[in-house]
Amino acid sequence: MAGSQAARGGKRCALVIGNSEYQRTAPLANAANDAVEVSRALKRMGWDVSVRQNLNRGAMEDALDAFRVKMEGCAAALFYFAGHGTNIWGQNYLLPVDARIEFEDHVHRRSFFLGNILEGMVDRAGVSVALIDACQENPFQRSATRSLNTDYRSGGRSGSGLAYIKAPQGAFVAFAASPGELAYDTPGKHSPFTSALLESLADDEGEITDVFTHVQDRVFAATSGAQRPWMHSDLPGPFYMSSLGEGPRASAPVARSDSNRPSVTVGGHAVAAKLRVTPAATRVTPTPQPSSQPQRQAQDTASPRSPERVKTATAPVSSERPADTPAPAPISVPAHAPIGPTLPAGTQLSINNIGEMAGQLALALGAAEWERLRNTRDIALLTRFAEHFPGYYGELARDRAHQLSSEAREHSNWLWASQRDSVEAYQRFLAVWPHGRYSSIAHGRLQELDEGQKQVHRQTKARAEGDAQDIKLRSEGLAQVDVTVDDGVKTELLKIGHVFRDSDIAPELVIVPGGTFTMGSGEEKAHPSELPEHRVVIPRALAVGLYPITFEEWDAAYDAGGVLHQPSDKRWGRGRRPVINVSWMDAQSYVEWLSEETGHTYRLLTEAEWEYCCRAGTTTTYATGSYLGRKAAHCSFDHWGCAGKTVEVGQFDDNRLGLFDMHGNVAEWVQDTWTDTYSDAPGDGSAFAGDRQSPKVVRGGGWPDVPRSLRSSSRNRLKASTRNDHTGFRVARVLTAKTRSDNAK
C-alpha cells in the first residue's frame, strides 16, 4: 500500500490542530481559525478529519495517540498543525498551549518532536502528508511572535524558524516558511500560508506538488517576498489531495521536490528564466545590450501562477550560415524560484559554452546566497547549502557547520558539567575544552568549590553523625521493631528492612524505621522552594513500596474494578514498568481500593517521608553521594543516551533502606499540597494539607529529567488532574505498633 496512486481510492484520515491560546508565550490570532477552515476543506475533498483546538500537553498527546490508532490501514494520512514551533539544534518541536519553556532542556519533554510524528505516520499509512504552519523565533521569550517585524537573522541556540528536514520515504512535508525563516501571523482571518492553502485547494484539486507550487506563489506575493513556503517530497508517484472524482493525473512519477532551488534575477527583479544559447553566442547580459547583429528582443510574459515574470533572453546570432547547415536547436536552462538576494543590475556573464555559463551562474548564485546565510546557526541549512553549491562557498558552509557542531558539543558538555556542579564534572569538562567559551567560568567555579569544600565537609559530617544516630541502616544490623502485620494467616513481628506483601495483588513493601533528618537543601544554588532547611521527625516506622506502582499492579486493580482509568503505556510495555499517565486523583483511587481490599491503611507518602526515604541517612546531594552516575538512575535520555521512555523497576541499585528507583525512571506523586517554601512546613512528617484541586507535590524526577532535577531535595508541582508519561507514584502502608507488654501476654 505504499503507492501514492493507490492512495487516491483508499481510506484517508487527517488530524488538524490549531493552537492559539498560549498561556506562557504570545497567543496567536489565527491558528485556531486556520484549523477549522482547513478541516472543512479537507472534509469536502473526502478526508476523515479530526480537528482539535488549543490543546495542552496531555490533550495533544491524546490526540496524537488516537491519530496513530486511526492511521492503521489508511491509504493516506495528513497532519496539519498551526501554532508555535521552534527548532533546537536542528530538531523541530511543536508546542502545546501550556508549554512552560524556561530552559532549553524543557523543550524535548514539554513539546512534541516533529520527527516522531512523521515516523509514526510513515509506519502506518501508505502516503503521509505533513503541513506545518509553525515557525517561532524564540520560545524562551514571552514576546516572541510570528510578527512581520521579527528579525529572522537573529542567532542563538534556538534557531529562527524551523530547521531543514528531509521528508521520509513515502511522505510529503510542507512548511509555511523556508527553513531558517519565520512564518507570520497577520491581522486577517487566516495566516498567509493557510489563506493561500485554502485558495489553492478550492482552485485546484490536482497533484500535491502543483497545489503547493500555487501556495508558494500566493504567499510570496501576499508577503511582498518576505515569506516563501517550502516543501520536500519523497512520494513514489503523483498524489492528489482530493479523493473524489478522477481529476488530472500525471503520466510519470513526480520527482522529489525541494522548493529552494537556484534562480536567475535580472535588473534587481526575480524572474524564472530560460536562456537560449546558440554556438555563435559570445556574451549574455541580464539587460538587453545594443548589437550590430540581428537580435530578438527580450520578451516578458505573465506567469499564469505567479506575479513573477518569465523572461527569455536570446543571444546574438550570426546572419551568415551555409544553406545546407541546419539551424542548431536551442539549449534551454531552466531556473526556479529564488532563494536568495538578486544579482546587481548590469551583471555580465561571459561564456564560451553552456558548461562555462552554468559554472559562472552557480558561482554567482552561491556568492549571493552565502551572503544571506553566512551568519545562520542552522547546521542542517548549512549542510543543505553545501550540497546545492559545491566548491568554494560550499566549503565555507561546511566549515561553518563544523564550527557550529563543535560549539553545540561544547555547549552540551557544559550543560552536563554545570548541572552536576562538582569538582569532578568541571575537571572532566576542562580536560576536553581547556580553551573553550566556558573554560574561564569552569576554572572560577572550581576555585569556589575548592575554597568551600572544607567547610561543607565539616557541616556534612556533623549532620551525618546526628542522622546516623536516628537511622540504623540495614548494613549495620537493624534492630527488631514491634509491628503487627497480617499476611492472611498469622500475626508476626517483623524487623526493619523486612520485605513483605499483604496479598498477591498488593505491592511489595519494606519496613522503614522512624528517625530524624534535615529536610531541604543547603546548597548555594538551591531553589527557593527547597528553603529553609529544617529538622523533621518521622515518629514511627512505616512500610514503603519497594518500587513505584507498576502497570502489573495497576492493571490488577483495574481488572478487579478497583480503579476506572486504564492508562496508556505509549506502546512502551506494561508489566513491570512503572505505571504512567496517572494523576494524583487516580493515585488516591488506587490507595483507597487497596486499603479496602487488604483491610490495612494504604496512602501516598507525605513529602517529608518521601525525602527521608530517598536520603536513607545521607545528607549529600543524592543518596549515592554528591554525584549521580549514569548507572545510578534512569534519567536524562538526551544527555546520557538512555532510552527515551521508562524501564522496568529495579534495574538500578537500591538505597540503604532497600528502596529502588527513588531517583529517576518516573517522578512520584506525594500526599502534600504545594507550598512555595518550607516556612510553614510541619516538623512531624505529616502532609501539608489542602483541597483536592490545589497543585500537588511531585518528587524524584523522571526519565526525561536532567540529574539536577533528581536531587534528594528537588521539588516540582503539577495540577492534581495532570497525567503524563513521566510521573507515577509509590505507596506507604500504616503499621500497627505492638508494645512489649502486649508481647508478654
Secondary structure, DSSP 8 states (H G I E B T S, - for coil): ---HHHHTTS-EEEEEEE----SSS---SSHHHHHHHHHHHHHHTT-EEEEEES--HHHHHHHHHHHHHHHTT-SEEEEEEES-EEEETTEEEE--TT---SSGGGHHHHSEEHHHHHHHHHTT-SEEEEEEE---S-TTSTT----TT--TT--SSEESS-------TTEEEEESS-TTS-----SSSS-HHHHHHHHHHHH--SBHHHHHHHHHHHHHHHTTTS---EEEE--SS--BS--SS-----SS-----BS----EEETTEEEEEEEEB-TT--EE-SS----SS-----EEEE-TT-SSEEEEEE----S---TTS-----B--B-----S----TT--EE-SSHHHHHHHHHHHHHHHHHHHHTT---HHHHHHHHHHS-SHHHHHHHHHHHHHHHHHHHHHHHHHHHHH-SHHHHHHHHHH-TTSTTHHHHHHHHHHHHHHHHHHHHHHHHHHHHHHHH---GGG---B--EEEE-SS-EE--BTT-EE-SSTTS--EEEE--EEEEES---TT--GGG-S-EEEEE-S-EEEESSS-BHHHHHHHHHTTS-------TTS--TTSB--S--HHHHHHHHHHHHHHHSS-EEE--HHHHHHHHHTT--SSBTTBS---TTT-B--HHHH---SS---TT-S---TTS---SSBSSEEEEEEE--SSSTT--SSS------TTS-EEEES--TTS-GGGGSTT-EEEE-TT---TTEEE-EEE--EE--HHHHH-
